[in-house]
Amino acid sequence: MPAMTTLTALLGTTFPLIQAPMAGVQGAALAVAVCNAGGLGSLPGAMLTPEALERELSALSAGTPHPWNVNFFCHTPPLPDAAREARWRDALAPWYAEAGLDISTVPAGAGRVPFSHAAADVIEPFRPPVVSFHFGLPAPDLLARVKSWGSVVLCSATTVEEARWLEAHGADTVIAQGLEAGGHRGTFLNPHAPPPRGSLPIEGSDPAWGGPAPDLLTSQMGTFALLPQIVAAVRVPVIAAGGIADAAGVAAAMALGAAGVQVGTAYLCSHEATTSALHRAALQSEAARHTALTNVFTGRPARGIVNRAMRELGPMSLAAPAFPLATAAMAPLRAHFEALGRGDFSPLWAGQNASGCRSLPAAEITHQLARGFECSL
């Protein structure tokens, strides 16, 4: 039995290891497997309908006696912008023509909604042991409601300023998300205009961008540069995330002061993940060595394997509407090319280190990663 740490005592897990919530490529099965192997399994809730969320939470709570995590987004929904939507559809028009699709029939839609009292109504009966957030924290009344259940609150920070803000506003643990991490950046504060209270959503920080202004990304650091700075800046436990794919990476993060680690990409090819065959093939190919931040799939910077959409549209496109409005018009292109066996317009999310991405049971991946904690003792 590993020695108890500050984080395992807080979370109630065997290992200070969190499986990153990965919307679109997992359900409860992956989280259950990680929980039963000693880590903290996570369920992504941002893209689930209330009915689906309740179903997955039921499966998760029934599948493990151990603590688990449910994750939500805290973005500010953008206001409708007909001109920006028109520019985006104009930008996509050549590929719609190539695919023989009619872009005028595509309905506008968000696809992802922020955490709300309606979502809280669904999860409250389950009293989740842990609730994590991306893009900042929910409104104070919502956060207080979550804490009233006894839930531990985790949230991602991509800068020291964000980590300090999270600690001051109620996060029990900060996830230091390095630039290497796959999927969406958790950025939520504008470093050029720190708000006196509350967070400043990055949508609209520059009217020309469907996400953060270009110079906002220059404030982002790699995991092993960001981690020790956040550890020095806050008193709450700090979890390292980004580029950690094996036991050596875990040990390195712990040596730099992490209380634990969060790992996503290494689980993408696990038996329990729902990652598509196209995505799995890309992760296990040479293509996975080239990832980039892109806003063309959702409107917000996220790291994925470079493909045709990223090369020909961006990867950071001035035309993309604010998160999450870019998704609706990309969806038909994704479906068309995936039907042809091509991931040209698919978000192939991945971190910069896919070396640990293997087709194994999630429990085995968890135990392999956990060896890094032995090295750090």
N, C-alpha and C positions, 0 to 999 in steps of 0.2 A: 504494500500500500504506500503510494507516494506521500511525502510529508505535506501536511496542510499548509497552504499559503494564504495570504490576505485575500486573494481572489477566489480560491476554492472555498474558503470559509464564507465569503459573501454570496457566492453563487450556489454553493451546496453540491459542487461537482467533485469528481476524483482528480481530474486534471484541470489546470487553468487554460483550457483550450476551447475556443468557440468556433463552431462551424458557421461561416458567414451566411446570412440569409441571401438567397439568390433567386429572385423572382423570375419565373418563366422556365426554370430548369430543375425545379424540385417541388416536392410536396412534403407531407408529413413523414413519409417513409425514410427519407434521408435524415431528418432531424431525430427521429426515433432511434435509428441505428447509431448515431453519434452519441446520443444521451446514454444508451445502454452500454456503450463502450467506455464511458467515463468522461466524455466531453459535454459541452453545452450545445445541443442541437438547436437550430433556429428555423423558424417558419416565416417566409416572407408573406406579409399580408396586404401589401399595397395594391396588388393587381387582382385581388380576390373579391368576388361579390359577397355580400353578407351571408348568403346561403353556403357558398363554397368555403368561406372563412370558418363558419361554424362546423362544417363537415371535417375540415382539416384539423381544426383544434380538437374535435372529438377523437379523431384518429390518433393525434399526437398524445393527448392526455391519457388515452386508454392504452397506448403502446409502450409507455415507459413509466416507471415509478419515480424516475429521477427528474430534477429540474430541467426546464426547457425555456426557450425564448421565442417570442413572436415580435416581428419587426414591421415598422410602418414608416412612411415618408411624412415629412412635415413641411413640404413646399407650399408656397402661396400660389393658388391657381391664378394663371394669367387672365387678364381681361381679353375678350375677343378682339381680334385685330384683323379686319377683312383685308387690308392692304398687304400685311405680312403673309397671310395665308395665300393670297393670290400670287405673291412673289415665290412662295415655296412651291406651289403647284406649277407655276411656269418653269421653275428649275427642274422639276421632275418630269415635265411633259415629254422630253425626248425618250425617256426610258418607258413611259407609258405607251408611247407610239410604237416603240420596238416590241413591246410585249402584247400589243393589240388590245390594250385596256383603255377604258374611257374614264379619264380622271374627273370628269364632271359628276360622276355618280358616287364619288367617295364622300361619305358623310364626315363632318368634323367630329372629333371626339377626343376626350382626354386620355383614357386608358389607364390612368393612375390617379388616385385621389389621395389627398392628405388625411392623416389621422383625424377622426372626428368623434363626437359623442355617439353618433350612430354606430361607429366601429367599436367604441368602448362598450356600448350596450351588448354587442355580440360576445365580446371576450370576457366581460365581467364575471359571468357565471363560472368561468374556468379558472379565475384567479391566477393568471399566469405568473410563474415564479420570477420571470425576467421579461421585460419589455424593452426593446431597443428602437432607436429612432435614427433616421438619416435626414440630412438637410435641416439640422437644428432640433429644437424641442417643441412640443405642442404648447398651446396657450396655457397660462398658469392654472386655470380651472381644470383643464383636461389632465395636465401633469399631476395635479393634486388628486384627481380621481384615480389615476393609475397607482399612485403611491398609497392610496387608502386601501388598496388590495394587498399591500405588503410586497408589491413587485419591486425588484431591483431595476433601476433605469440605467441603460447604457446609451451612449450616443457618439457618433463619429465626429472627429475634429481633423481638419486638414492643415491647420496652422496653430501656433501657440495661442494666438488671440482667441480663436474659437474654443480651444481647450479651457482657457480661463473663463470665458463666457459660460460654457457648459457647467463648470464647477459652481460658478456663482448663481446659476439659475436652476440647480437641482439635480444634475446628473450624478449618479452614484459612482459611475466609472466612465472614463473617457477612452474611446478607441482612437488611437493615433493612426490615421489612414494615410500611408505614404503614397507617393505618386505612382509607385509600381502597381498598386492594387487594381484588380479588374473591376469592371462594372462602373457604376456612377460614382463620381466624386461626391463626397459629403459636404462640400463647401456651402456655407450659408451666410458668412459675414463678408462684407466688402471691406478689405483692409485699407482702402483709401478714404473711407468715411465711417469710422467706427461709431455705431449708434450709442447714444447715452443709455438706453434701456431697450430690451427686446432685441430680436435679431433683425437684420436687414436682408431680406430675400435678395438673391442675386439676379432673379428675373427682372429685367428692366434696368439693370445697373448701367447698361449702355443700350440705347434704343436700336442700334444697328445689329445687336446680337440676340439670338434666341437663348441666351444663357448669360454667363459672365462676360464682362468686357475682356478683350484679349489679354490685357496686362494683369487681370486678376489671376490668370493661370501661373504667372511668374512668381506668385507667392507660395506656390505648392512645392513641398520638399519630398525627397526620398525618405523611405521609412527609417533608415538608420541615421539620418540627419535630424528628422523630425522627433523621433522617439525620445532621445535624451533631453531635448529642449523642453518637451511637454512634461516629462518626468520631473524636471527641475522647477517647472512653473506651477504645478498643481499639487494638491495633497491627496486627491482621490487616486485609486489604482488606475494605471494606464495599461491599455491592451495594445500591442503592436499588430498592425495589419498592413499587408502589401509586400509581395515578393517572397513570402515565407512558404516554402514548399516541401521542406524535409526537416529532419531532426536537427541538422546543423543550423538551419535558419532559426528554428525555435531557440536553440541554445544561444545563438548570437543575440537575439532579441532580449532574452532574459539577462544576458551579460550587460546589456545597455540599460537595464533598469526596468524592463517591462514586468508587469505583474502577471501577464499571460499573453496569449497570442490569439488572433482571429485569422482563420484560413478559409479561403473560398475556392480558388482555382484548382487546388489539388483534389477537391471532391467532385469536380465537374464530370469526370469519367467514372465515378463510382457506380457500382451496380444499382444503387438506390436512386441515383439522380435521374431526372427525366430529360436530360440533355439530348437533343436530336442527334441522329446518326451523322448529319452533315457537320454539326458543331463538334462532336466527338472526334471525327476524322481530322478536322482542322487543328484541334488541340494536340493531337498526337502526330502532327506533321511538322515539317520545317516551317510552315507558315506561321506557327505559333511563336516563332522567334521575333516576329515583327508585329508589335502592337502599337496602337496610338490612341490618344484621346480624340474623341469625335463627338459632335453634337447632331449628326445627321439622322440618327435613329429616333431620338426622343426630344431633342432641343436642348439637352444639357450635357456637359462633358462627361464621357464615360469611356473606359479603356476596353478596347476589343482588338481582335486580330484584323489586320488591314485587309480589306476586300475591295471589290469594284466600287461600291457606293462611296466608301471613304476616299478612294483614290480620285474618283471623278467628280465628286461633289465637295470635297473638303480637304482634310477630314473635319476641320472646323468651318462651317458654312455660314456666310452672312445671311443667306436666305432662310435658314431654318427658323421656324417660329419658336416661341418660348416653350419650355418644358411644361407639360408633356405633349404639346399639340403637334409636334412633328410626326408623332407615331402614326396617326390615322392615315395620312397619305402614303406613308412608306409601306404599310401593311399589305396592300394588294401586290406591290412589286415583290415583296418578300415571298408571299404565297406563290406567285407565278414562277419565280426562279427556283424556289425550293421544289416545286413540282417537277422541274426539269433536272433535279439533282444538283442544283447549284446554290451556293450561299452568297451570291453576288450582293444581295440587298438584305441580308440577315445580320442582326447584331450578334457577332460571335464574341461575346464578352470573355475576356481572359486577362489575367495579370501578366506582368513582364517575365514571370518565371513559371512556365508550365511544365517544368522538368519532373515535378512530382505527380503529374496528372496521369494516373494509370487506371486501367479497368480492374478494380479490386472492390471487395466489400468495404463499405464505409468504416466498419469497425476496424478492419486491418489498417486502413489509412490512418485512422485516429491513433491506433497503438504505435504505428511507425513514427508519427509526429511526436507522440508523447515521450519517446526515448530522449528527445532533446531536453526535457525537464530533468531527467536523470543527470545529464551532462552539466546542468546548471547548478546542481546542488553543491 
